[in-house]
Amino acid sequence: MLPQEIFRKIKTGFCVAVLFVCAASGVSAQELTTTGVQLAPVVLSELLNGVVERQVALGGDNAESTHVVVQLSGSPPLMRDRQGLYRLWDIDPAHLIDNGFPQSEGRLNFKILNQDLSSLNFPIRVTVYYRANGELKFGYFDVMRTN
């Protein structure tokens, strides 16, 4: 076997091993930033029992508060309250309501929607936020339907 072939096999094996370890350990959760980060979209096939959740990595932060805002196509933004109900948001970050999502093992699990979504206009833009060390970090993603 030529040295190039050996190197290619080692490199390929290493890449496969890294992908396997990352997938098995759930490393896919992204970190939020103060300038915002685009997160992977959620595509729903079941709209009658539409469940939308998002896990993010804290990257060493200690989240002091957590927030969710949704915006349906053609509608003003709505912020989630602690009970999971949505109300109009005036887009002032100081007015965001703390949702109280707990952090666990360096991650936050946002529970965004769990209801009949069949009558809603898609796509739905979701923005998740948390405050840490005086900074507001956020990420956003779209919720789409399959049909």
C-alpha positions as MATLAB code, in Angstrom:
seq = 'MLPQEIFRKIKTGFCVAVLFVCAASGVSAQELTTTGVQLAPVVLSELLNGVVERQVALGGDNAESTHVVVQLSGSPPLMRDRQGLYRLWDIDPAHLIDNGFPQSEGRLNFKILNQDLSSLNFPIRVTVYYRANGELKFGYFDVMRTN';
ca = [
       0.000    0.000    0.000;
       1.327    3.458   -0.908;
       1.764    6.087    1.851;
      -0.998    8.238    0.288;
      -3.465    5.326    0.489;
      -2.554    4.632    4.127;
      -2.979    8.322    5.022;
      -6.344    8.446    3.185;
      -7.618    5.366    5.088;
      -6.444    6.757    8.440;
      -7.986   10.157    7.665;
     -11.290    8.557    6.561;
     -11.396    6.326    9.639;
     -10.696    9.291   11.912;
     -13.481   11.366   10.316;
     -15.968    8.508   10.671;
     -14.949    8.020   14.317;
     -15.335   11.737   15.073;
     -18.775   11.822   13.438;
     -19.853    8.760   15.418;
     -18.624   10.163   18.743;
     -20.267   13.550   18.116;
     -23.579   11.958   17.171;
     -23.509    9.547   20.104;
     -22.704   12.235   22.670;
     -25.282   14.751   21.398;
     -22.702   17.416   20.507;
     -25.135   18.827   17.950;
     -26.499   21.509   20.310;
     -25.220   24.898   19.168;
     -24.159   27.825   21.328;
     -26.035   31.118   21.149;
     -24.207   34.418   20.622;
     -24.792   38.103   21.374;
     -25.082   38.785   17.624;
     -27.432   35.851   17.023;
     -26.864   32.543   15.296;
     -29.021   30.748   12.759;
     -30.045   27.317   14.008;
     -31.241   24.354   11.963;
     -34.921   24.504   10.961;
     -37.612   22.240   12.379;
     -39.844   20.497    9.853;
     -43.153   19.204   11.209;
     -45.159   16.421    9.629;
     -47.624   16.123   12.535;
     -49.458   19.430   12.958;
     -52.362   18.348   15.178;
     -49.919   17.567   17.987;
     -47.148   19.946   16.970;
     -44.199   19.792   19.337;
     -41.297   22.191   18.903;
     -38.338   22.061   21.278;
     -34.724   23.215   20.974;
     -31.618   22.329   22.935;
     -28.685   24.744   23.036;
     -25.240   24.474   24.585;
     -24.319   27.075   27.194;
     -20.587   27.075   26.489;
     -19.749   27.615   30.145;
     -22.408   30.286   30.710;
     -24.793   30.230   33.651;
     -28.188   31.244   32.235;
     -29.866   33.769   34.518;
     -33.081   33.907   32.466;
     -34.517   32.246   29.355;
     -36.879   33.652   26.739;
     -38.778   32.560   23.615;
     -40.283   34.709   20.867;
     -42.294   33.385   17.920;
     -43.434   35.240   14.846;
     -45.981   33.759   12.479;
     -45.883   34.779    8.861;
     -47.478   38.232    8.527;
     -47.998   38.717   12.286;
     -46.285   40.711   15.063;
     -43.843   38.902   17.403;
     -45.210   37.053   20.420;
     -43.246   36.272   23.577;
     -43.776   33.172   25.672;
     -44.602   33.521   29.358;
     -43.736   31.072   32.154;
     -47.035   29.184   31.691;
     -46.381   28.607   27.988;
     -48.863   31.209   26.771;
     -47.939   33.794   24.151;
     -48.589   37.535   24.248;
     -47.592   40.492   22.085;
     -43.994   41.648   22.434;
     -42.965   45.262   21.848;
     -39.467   44.122   20.654;
     -37.765   45.692   23.676;
     -35.376   43.040   25.087;
     -35.871   44.509   28.581;
     -39.536   43.438   28.421;
     -38.887   39.755   27.664;
     -40.536   37.453   30.219;
     -38.333   34.850   31.919;
     -39.533   31.363   30.985;
     -37.577   29.681   33.760;
     -36.206   26.815   31.674;
     -33.694   24.897   33.805;
     -30.176   24.201   32.645;
     -28.728   20.734   32.902;
     -25.259   19.460   32.084;
     -24.305   22.691   30.318;
     -27.414   22.784   28.130;
     -30.778   24.512   27.995;
     -33.901   22.774   26.725;
     -36.447   25.232   25.363;
     -40.016   23.922   25.179;
     -41.542   26.198   22.572;
     -44.794   24.744   21.242;
     -46.941   21.733   22.101;
     -50.354   22.215   20.516;
     -52.477   21.952   17.393;
     -50.606   23.932   14.757;
     -52.758   22.994   11.761;
     -54.436   26.414   11.453;
     -51.257   28.498   11.681;
     -49.465   30.283    8.850;
     -46.041   28.810    8.138;
     -43.153   29.327    8.340;
     -42.934   30.310   11.998;
     -39.773   32.151   13.040;
     -38.629   31.163   16.551;
     -35.971   33.048   18.496;
     -34.580   31.603   21.728;
     -32.674   33.807   24.170;
     -30.866   33.588   27.460;
     -29.177   36.156   29.675;
     -25.773   35.464   31.206;
     -23.232   37.850   32.711;
     -25.240   40.883   31.637;
     -25.415   39.767   27.996;
     -28.398   38.607   25.964;
     -27.499   35.698   23.685;
     -29.846   34.365   21.024;
     -30.393   32.107   18.070;
     -33.226   31.757   15.603;
     -34.754   29.089   13.377;
     -37.804   28.480   11.222;
     -40.531   25.936   11.834;
     -41.968   24.583    8.588;
     -44.559   22.022    7.620;
     -43.909   19.120    5.285;
     -46.989   19.625    3.114;
];
